[in-house]
Every structure is written in structure tokens, then in C-alpha cells.
Amino acid sequence: MARGQQIGDDRVLGGVHFPSDIEAGHTLAHALFDKLAASQDFQADLTKAKAEIAAARTAAPSGK
């Protein structure tokens, strides 16, 4: 979150966005997160994705 805030602040300083653009993005992100967190389908998909990642990490060669 802190890194995202820093990037937003840097974009304002760089003249790429207005502060209201950053705030609107923040508001949208929270609304989307709230919807996804409340979705049983999304939560099931997220659990499956985490299991796939864990399995891939376990199966990955050690790099030797």
C-alpha cells in the first residue's frame, strides 16, 4: 500500500495526474476489493490459484 501511495504521489509531482485522479483510483480500488472479498466465487478461485502457485513453487527446480 505504501509503495502504491508513493507511485501515486510521484505521478502527481511529475504532472501526469491530479491529486483527485489518485484519490479516485484509491476509491475505485477499495470498492473493487470489497466486492471481490464478498464474492464466494472469487474466494474459491483465489484459493485454487494459491494452491497452484504453491504447487508450482514446490515443483520448480532449485536453480542448480
C-alpha positions in Angstrom: 0.0 0.0 0.0 2.8 2.4 0.9 4.5 1.8 -2.4 1.3 2.4 -4.3 0.8 5.6 -2.5 4.4 6.7 -3.3 3.8 5.9 -7.0 0.6 8.0 -7.0 2.3 10.9 -5.3 5.2 10.7 -7.8 2.7 10.8 -10.7 1.2 14.0 -9.2 4.6 15.5 -8.8 5.6 14.5 -12.3 2.5 16.3 -13.6 1.0 13.1 -15.0 -2.1 13.1 -12.7 -4.0 15.5 -10.5 -4.4 14.5 -6.8 -8.1 13.9 -7.5 -7.1 11.2 -10.1 -5.2 9.4 -7.4 -8.0 9.6 -4.9 -10.5 8.4 -7.5 -8.2 5.4 -8.2 -7.9 4.7 -4.5 -11.7 4.8 -4.0 -12.3 2.5 -7.0 -9.7 0.0 -5.8 -11.4 -0.2 -2.4 -14.8 -0.7 -3.9 -13.5 -3.5 -6.2 -11.7 -5.1 -3.3 -14.9 -5.0 -1.2 -16.9 -6.7 -4.0 -14.3 -9.4 -4.6 -13.8 -10.1 -0.9 -17.5 -10.7 -0.6 -17.7 -13.0 -3.6 -17.7 -16.7 -2.8 -16.8 -17.5 -6.4 -13.8 -15.2 -6.3 -12.7 -16.5 -3.0 -12.9 -20.1 -4.3 -10.9 -19.1 -7.4 -8.3 -17.3 -5.2 -7.9 -20.4 -3.1 -7.3 -22.5 -6.2 -4.8 -20.0 -7.6 -2.8 -20.0 -4.3 -2.7 -23.8 -4.4 -1.5 -23.8 -8.0 1.3 -21.3 -7.1 2.3 -23.3 -4.1 2.5 -26.5 -6.2 4.5 -24.8 -8.9 7.0 -23.4 -6.4 7.4 -26.9 -4.9 7.9 -28.5 -8.3 10.3 -25.8 -9.6 13.9 -26.8 -10.0 16.2 -25.4 -7.3 18.2 -23.5 -9.9 21.4 -25.6 -9.6 
